[in-house]
């Protein structure tokens, strides 16, 4: 009988040696055989190990794990061969059980363990055959068969008991996983299942990974005085070492171990063992047990704990995922409720179109803008809902652009008849933004605002301003001309001269306001400010503006300085003078009293720069972004006159010439800089 044939069959042992039965062999022959086998015990063990390396799955084990209990099993099998009493229990059965537990814990099956025993029988029979006597007559085969049979029975018993115990624990774990509503319930049920199945366990602790630490989440046994919110660092105590090494560890229990901190019975504990809970390479936690009686847990309890740990890790992860999903669902429901409330209460029209540009959602305001009830929008395309509307193709093109680019388009003005109310004409300001699921654009959101009344009010305002401004110019011109005529009369009394001067100054100021209003009306109406361009010396133009400002403000110091090349170019002298005068008026109004206003003109190769600077407190940074908006006034000077259009008009005039107007303001000075291309 060859070794390969034994291991390849992997079938339960059935003695095929003639004469093997159920009766004990001859005792004298057995002792004689035992003496022979004991004499070559080391050689038998070596041959057995060699056979295991050739035929057993245990060949993958390193030497210490391969040998393990083999010497003890061999010794007690030999004692069994020599024993005359076969009826009672024998220590050989215990060693075989221990060996079976170790092999089962290492991942071998019952057939693998039986193969090891078959190989031992083959080696023993081979050595017995070397005696040179017939095996049947001496009873050697019977003796060896009885001894191996006893070991086989022990291994089968160990496997059955271990399997039954493990299955019972796993069954309880599965039930707990299905019945537990929360993670804490599952962890508690898991420890109870281990406690009811293990033999010498008095305390169980389960810790879950929390970042780089472990946090106690469940405990069973010896719980009095236990620290409730226990946290253990990686590498600290037995549990921390297991988490760091990612493998089971055991040893003498220590009352100073943080895992037992606060427990009143900690000093009486003797043995401790812990296993890591790992799922897909990720540390989930640590499961630990301790005993008041055993210094070293049996291989059965260790095997049980390792088997439970594998399933427990998966169950914990599943429960965590369920709870995460429940929390996410709750947050999603809350977010949807908030979104729904916002959608319904929003003062603007809101709608969502899907990939096919069909309405998926629309609020009451958006439906009212279109004049069609909300429920009639759902599932329909824009072209289906608003047939014949000229702007629909444009809107759909913008929606497709947003879908393709993922970029929002803001404030597109649409004007026309309201589809559901053909008697009403509306102006709608519409914005388009991408609706994303993760990184994918799955639709288009619409924000609609009915600005019909705003546009009408603004148009009316501009119309009134235009009319008033235009109609005021004629009487103002007459007043200004009359005052000028009076001032030229040398015989006019001094008091009348002062009165005529005030009339002329007030008329000029009103003329400036009217001119600004007319320019503002043109800009708002989208009409360009008219220009009369001709060759101009900008330095001479600025000198005239400075002189006029000085006459109007006799108590203030104004200076003009030129530098660089000449300041000649092609501009509208009246409009540039207006822009510079507006900047001078602003500087005189907001500059600190008693400080000069400086005008600097610099000629450059392709442009000319005019800078108007005043001293005083810097402009508030919050005002700077809005400084050039119409009807804006600074807040640094005394009570100011005018409409707040000066800077707005100055910038529009400079832009009309293709130039730029910028401002800088600090503790030293505030300066407005005009840059004009020479044309």
Buried (B, 14 or more C-beta within 10 A) or exposed (E): EEBEEBBEEBEEBEBEBEBBEEEBBBBEBBBBBBEBBBEEBEEBBEBBBEBBEEBBBBEEBEEEEBBBBBBBBBBBBBBBBBBEEBEEEBEBBBBBBBBBBBBBBBEBEBBBBBBBBBBBBBBBBEBBEEEEBEBEEBBBBBBBBBBBBBBBBBBBBBBEBBEEBBEBBBEBBEEBBEEBEEBEBBBBBBBBBBBEBBEBBBBBBBBBBEEEBBBBBBBBBBBEEBBEEBBBBBEBBBBBBBBBEEEBBBEEBBEEBBBBBEBEBBEBBBBBBBBBBBBEEEBBBBBBBBBBEBEBBBBBBBBBBBBBBEBBBBBBBEBBEBBEEEEEEEEEEEEEEEEEEEBEEBEBBBBBBBEEBBBBBBBBBBBBBBBBEBEBBEEBBBBEBBEEBEBBEEBBEBBEBBBEEEEEBEEBEBEEBBBBEEEEEBBBBBBBBBBEEEEEBBBBBBBBBBBBEEBEEEEEEBEEBBEBBEEBBEEBEEBBEBBEEBBEEEEBEEEEBEBBEEBBBBBBBBBBBBBBBBBBBBBBEEEEBEBEEEEBBBBBBBBEBBEBBBEBBEEBEBEBEBEEEEBBBEBBBEBBBBBBBBBBBBBBBBBEEEBBBBBBBBBEEEBBBBBBBBBBBBBEEEBEEEBBEBEBBBEBBEEBEBBBBBBBBBBBBBEBBEBBBEBBBEEEBBBBBBBBBBE
